[in-house]
């Protein structure tokens, strides 16, 4: 579903650039780029500090983004 347990708590979801749910190939590509960014002294995560949209480098390279999921209200 594009969410880990903490992401569900914080109401975040990873989607493609077009807003569609991630497929297995998208998730693997994002993981590989994140692993490389982490191995490069965290440069992939520090990238978010200079990115105009605040996206991590692995999200840019994989064509993914993190979105906020509004809370659902129950009647």
C-alpha positions in Angstrom: 0.0 0.0 0.0 3.0 2.4 -0.1 3.1 2.8 3.6 5.1 1.4 6.5 3.6 1.4 10.0 5.3 4.7 10.9 4.2 6.2 7.6 0.6 5.2 8.5 0.9 7.0 11.8 2.3 10.1 10.2 -0.2 9.8 7.3 2.5 9.6 4.6 2.5 7.5 1.4 5.1 6.9 -1.3 3.6 7.2 -4.8 4.9 7.6 -8.4 5.5 11.0 -9.9 2.0 10.7 -11.4 0.4 9.9 -8.0 -0.2 6.2 -8.7 0.7 3.5 -6.1 4.2 2.0 -6.3 4.8 -1.1 -8.2 7.4 -3.7 -7.3 9.9 -2.3 -9.8 9.3 1.3 -8.5 9.9 0.2 -4.9 13.0 -1.7 -5.8 14.5 1.2 -7.8 13.8 3.5 -4.9 15.4 1.1 -2.5 18.6 0.7 -4.6 18.9 4.5 -5.0 18.3 5.1 -1.3 20.9 2.4 -0.4 23.5 4.1 -2.7 22.7 7.5 -1.2 23.1 6.2 2.3 26.4 4.4 1.4 27.7 7.8 0.0 27.8 9.3 3.5 24.1 10.1 3.4 24.3 12.5 0.5 21.1 11.2 -0.9 19.2 12.3 2.3 21.1 15.6 2.6 20.0 16.4 -0.9 16.5 17.2 0.5 18.0 20.3 2.2 18.8 21.9 -1.2 16.1 20.4 -3.4 13.5 23.0 -4.3 10.6 20.6 -3.5 12.4 19.0 -0.5 12.6 15.6 -2.1 15.3 13.1 -1.4 17.7 12.3 -4.2 16.5 8.7 -4.4 12.9 9.9 -4.9 14.1 12.2 -7.7 16.0 9.4 -9.4 13.3 6.8 -8.9 10.5 9.0 -10.0 8.7 8.8 -6.7 7.5 11.2 -4.1 6.1 11.2 -0.5 2.7 12.7 -0.1 0.6 13.6 2.9 -2.6 11.5 3.3 -5.5 13.5 4.9 -7.2 11.8 7.9 -10.5 10.2 7.2 -13.4 11.2 9.3 -16.0 8.6 10.5 -19.6 9.6 10.9 
